[in-house]
Amino acid sequence: MELQNQTALVTGGGSGIGRATALALAREGAFVIVAGRSAGHLAETVAGIEAAGGRARAVPADLNDLDALRRLADGAGDVDILVNNAGVYPFMPTPKQDLESFMRVFDTNVRGPFFLTAALAPRMGAKGSGSIVNVSSVAALQGIPDAAAYGATKAALDALTRSWAAEFGGRGVRVNSVAPGNTRTENVVKALGAEMFEEWGRTGNPLGRLGRPEEVAEAILFLASPRSSYITGVTLPVDGGYVARG
Ligand SMILES: NC(=O)c1ccc[n+]([C@@H]2O[C@H](COP(=O)([O-])OP(=O)(O)OC[C@H]3O[C@@H](n4cnc5c(N)ncnc54)[C@H](OP(=O)(O)O)[C@@H]3O)[C@@H](O)[C@H]2O)c1
């Protein structure tokens, strides 16, 4: 087990990619703190980790609330691994994007990770080590219709990844992104419609299928672990070749 004696904080750990990541980190011995708004979903993740012999704690928190975010950071103790995974994806044509959902997608996908990292990275740096993985999207790397605001938030997150790699690298903190392609998670299937999403999987990438959350989690685990000790500041597509084909 490569993450024994390490503490990981996974935002959005109650579902989808965040849950699969929390399970993968716990399997490797990390104590995992999962944060998100739904206490019930977080409890299910903790129960899954404990059933597999791992250790975890749920911290219900709305990351759009900066006081709640601060309490989460303060209460988390010594965090070795931070996975900024929580995100919202209000796909819609640009002229229809209302101000409220525009602000919310930037608050959740950019402001939350920014201030959580601002609180935790210096503490990692003081210890001389740490790994931060941001969950971006192929929408940051390719033009996708109806995903302008969402894609802009994920491109911002990739820019933060590079800046933070430069800013904190000298103190032993690595910062990377993964950019998932179309990944079959319950909420995304619900939001986009099962039929259309399956079709995107079949035709949208060279492997001809949707990704599984566990496949994204394996890439996050690699970037979080010492196996990637000389990698920082990169965005790794986990997308069945979607970006490569263009
Ligand atoms: N699935 C894909 O095809 C795909 C592709 C590219 C990128 N991604 C990215 O992958 C990440 C995970 O997505 P997913 O597919 O696993 O969908 P998901 O299951 O909906 O995951 C999003 C998570 O974020 C949490 N969250 C949302 N707003 C929050 C807030 N204000 N405070 C705290 N937590 C919040 C949600 O929990 P609560 O609702 O309980 O708060 C949920 O657990 C997202 O950043 C998404 O943009 C997904």
The ligand as a Gaussian input file, in Angstrom:
#p B3LYP/6-31G(d) Opt

LIG

0 1
 N      -18.408000      12.627000     -16.026000
 C      -17.817000      13.249000     -17.040000
 O      -18.068000      12.952000     -18.219000
 C      -16.817000      14.341000     -16.770000
 C      -16.016000      14.763000     -17.821000
 C      -15.072000      15.759000     -17.611000
 C      -14.917000      16.304000     -16.343000
 N      -15.718000      15.888000     -15.332000
 C      -15.516000      16.543000     -14.016000
 O      -15.361000      15.548000     -13.036000
 C      -15.785000      16.047000     -11.764000
 C      -16.726000      15.027000     -11.133000
 O      -17.866000      14.888000     -11.972000
 P      -18.756000      13.581000     -11.978000
 O      -18.941000      13.177000     -13.379000
 O      -18.248000      12.596000     -10.994000
 O      -20.169000      14.176000     -11.520000
 P      -20.869000      14.259000     -10.092000
 O      -21.130000      12.887000      -9.584000
 O      -22.033000      15.185000     -10.236000
 O      -19.761000      14.911000      -9.182000
 C      -19.718000      16.264000      -8.817000
 C      -19.514000      16.324000      -7.309000
 O      -19.310000      17.687000      -6.924000
 C      -20.031000      17.921000      -5.729000
 N      -20.372000      19.336000      -5.671000
 C      -21.015000      20.091000      -6.612000
 N      -21.185000      21.346000      -6.167000
 C      -20.621000      21.392000      -4.927000
 C      -20.497000      22.413000      -3.940000
 N      -20.968000      23.653000      -4.132000
 N      -19.879000      22.109000      -2.772000
 C      -19.407000      20.856000      -2.559000
 N      -19.497000      19.857000      -3.441000
 C      -20.118000      20.128000      -4.614000
 C      -21.285000      17.027000      -5.850000
 O      -21.788000      16.645000      -4.569000
 P      -23.044000      17.374000      -3.885000
 O      -24.055000      17.615000      -4.948000
 O      -23.472000      16.442000      -2.806000
 O      -22.479000      18.645000      -3.313000
 C      -20.723000      15.798000      -6.555000
 O      -20.298000      14.821000      -5.622000
 C      -16.423000      17.415000     -12.045000
 O      -15.504000      18.438000     -11.729000
 C      -16.693000      17.381000     -13.539000
 O      -16.698000      18.661000     -14.114000
 C      -16.661000      14.920000     -15.501000

